[in-house]
Amino acid sequence: MKRDLLEGEVIGLSIKDFFTKDMLKIAILPLLFTLIIMLIFFYTAAGYGFDSLEIYVQQVQSGQEVTVDEQAPFYFIWMTSIIAFLFKYSITSWLVGFLIYTVGTIFVMMFSVFLTVIIIGFLTPMILKVLHKRHYSHLQTNGFGSLLTPLWIALKSGFIMVLLFILFIPLYFIPLVNIIAINFPVYYFFHKLLNFDVASTILSEDEYKAIHKKKAFAFRLRTAFLYFLSLIPSLMLFSAVFFIIYLGHSYFIQLEKLRSYDLDNNIDNDTKLIG
């Protein structure tokens, strides 16, 4: 029986696989798609001018009627309306500064994590196929779920993420606690999609339940580690493929152990019947 790999050895093996020619080719795709979408989003907003937001605020503070370009993107109109409302009252005006300079500074980072997780989901089967051929060709993979299952998981996880963001609003103004409160909803979405994409590609539903029953906490620690890495500026754009490789190795190793255990049990049972 093969020796169990230590977690550091799994990480080292994943890094080695990431820097292979096949994986580096795949790693370029989420980087390009994310950058393109982020640039489109940024320049669309910039086209209407962030300076105009300051004009709207000045209009509110001077008592003038606020006018918003009806052709502006919906998110720009929504953001302007919220900020203009807050600036009407001196008690709440300080909140605007917090929302813009604190929450705003991490918005691009959070959005890039969200976007990259969605994009990498389409590349997961391709990455795991290369990993399977390279290290685990002796194992048969049995994915579960339909074509609509990932969409359902994404919608459900996205809804819970938004709900958590709303529920945690009072915590955003408590130092240190706000760091956890802001990151936890995104981590929840990150964990659910990444974990499901990998597990559903490799395992059968019964195998997933069996592994999850014993190793759920270990996989949460792994995705928490990966989420922490994703918060390092620009790293998420380059390392998303590594995340799939690392979780892929972890699930393949658990699958190998599970099937070895089942095989040993079947041999023992057959021996008892013969005896």
VENZI-V965645 format. One record per residue. N is the residue number from 0. RES is the residue in one small letter. OMEGA is omega in whole degrees, 0 to 359 (999 if undefined). Layout:
N:RES:OMEGA + N:RES:OMEGA
This chain:
0:m:182 + 1:k:178 + 2:r:177 + 3:d:178 + 4:l:172 + 5:l:183 + 6:e:178 + 7:g:179 + 8:e:177 + 9:v:178 + 10:i:179 + 11:g:178 + 12:l:180 + 13:s:178 + 14:i:179 + 15:k:179 + 16:d:181 + 17:f:184 + 18:f:172 + 19:t:184 + 20:k:183 + 21:d:183 + 22:m:180 + 23:l:176 + 24:k:180 + 25:i:184 + 26:a:180 + 27:i:187 + 28:l:179 + 29:p:177 + 30:l:182 + 31:l:182 + 32:f:181 + 33:t:180 + 34:l:180 + 35:i:181 + 36:i:179 + 37:m:180 + 38:l:177 + 39:i:180 + 40:f:184 + 41:f:184 + 42:y:174 + 43:t:178 + 44:a:182 + 45:a:180 + 46:g:178 + 47:y:172 + 48:g:175 + 49:f:178 + 50:d:180 + 51:s:178 + 52:l:179 + 53:e:179 + 54:i:179 + 55:y:180 + 56:v:179 + 57:q:177 + 58:q:179 + 59:v:183 + 60:q:180 + 61:s:178 + 62:g:179 + 63:q:178 + 64:e:182 + 65:v:177 + 66:t:180 + 67:v:178 + 68:d:182 + 69:e:179 + 70:q:180 + 71:a:178 + 72:p:183 + 73:f:182 + 74:y:178 + 75:f:178 + 76:i:180 + 77:w:181 + 78:m:180 + 79:t:181 + 80:s:180 + 81:i:182 + 82:i:179 + 83:a:179 + 84:f:181 + 85:l:182 + 86:f:177 + 87:k:186 + 88:y:182 + 89:s:182 + 90:i:184 + 91:t:184 + 92:s:180 + 93:w:179 + 94:l:182 + 95:v:179 + 96:g:179 + 97:f:183 + 98:l:183 + 99:i:189 + 100:y:179 + 101:t:180 + 102:v:182 + 103:g:182 + 104:t:181 + 105:i:183 + 106:f:181 + 107:v:179 + 108:m:180 + 109:m:182 + 110:f:179 + 111:s:176 + 112:v:180 + 113:f:184 + 114:l:182 + 115:t:178 + 116:v:177 + 117:i:183 + 118:i:184 + 119:i:178 + 120:g:179 + 121:f:182 + 122:l:184 + 123:t:180 + 124:p:180 + 125:m:181 + 126:i:182 + 127:l:177 + 128:k:177 + 129:v:180 + 130:l:180 + 131:h:181 + 132:k:185 + 133:r:188 + 134:h:192 + 135:y:182 + 136:s:179 + 137:h:179 + 138:l:176 + 139:q:179 + 140:t:181 + 141:n:181 + 142:g:179 + 143:f:181 + 144:g:179 + 145:s:179 + 146:l:182 + 147:l:183 + 148:t:178 + 149:p:178 + 150:l:179 + 151:w:179 + 152:i:181 + 153:a:180 + 154:l:181 + 155:k:180 + 156:s:178 + 157:g:179 + 158:f:179 + 159:i:178 + 160:m:179 + 161:v:179 + 162:l:179 + 163:l:177 + 164:f:181 + 165:i:181 + 166:l:184 + 167:f:182 + 168:i:179 + 169:p:183 + 170:l:183 + 171:y:185 + 172:f:177 + 173:i:181 + 174:p:181 + 175:l:177 + 176:v:182 + 177:n:178 + 178:i:178 + 179:i:183 + 180:a:180 + 181:i:186 + 182:n:186 + 183:f:179 + 184:p:180 + 185:v:177 + 186:y:179 + 187:y:179 + 188:f:179 + 189:f:182 + 190:h:184 + 191:k:183 + 192:l:182 + 193:l:182 + 194:n:181 + 195:f:181 + 196:d:182 + 197:v:184 + 198:a:184 + 199:s:177 + 200:t:186 + 201:i:193 + 202:l:165 + 203:s:181 + 204:e:179 + 205:d:179 + 206:e:178 + 207:y:180 + 208:k:181 + 209:a:180 + 210:i:182 + 211:h:180 + 212:k:183 + 213:k:190 + 214:k:183 + 215:a:182 + 216:f:179 + 217:a:179 + 218:f:174 + 219:r:177 + 220:l:180 + 221:r:180 + 222:t:175 + 223:a:177 + 224:f:180 + 225:l:178 + 226:y:177 + 227:f:178 + 228:l:182 + 229:s:180 + 230:l:176 + 231:i:186 + 232:p:176 + 233:s:183 + 234:l:182 + 235:m:182 + 236:l:184 + 237:f:192 + 238:s:182 + 239:a:179 + 240:v:177 + 241:f:180 + 242:f:180 + 243:i:179 + 244:i:183 + 245:y:178 + 246:l:178 + 247:g:176 + 248:h:183 + 249:s:179 + 250:y:177 + 251:f:179 + 252:i:179 + 253:q:178 + 254:l:179 + 255:e:179 + 256:k:181 + 257:l:181 + 258:r:175 + 259:s:179 + 260:y:179 + 261:d:180 + 262:l:179 + 263:d:179 + 264:n:180 + 265:n:178 + 266:i:179 + 267:d:181 + 268:n:178 + 269:d:180 + 270:t:180 + 271:k:180 + 272:l:179 + 273:i:180 + 274:g:999
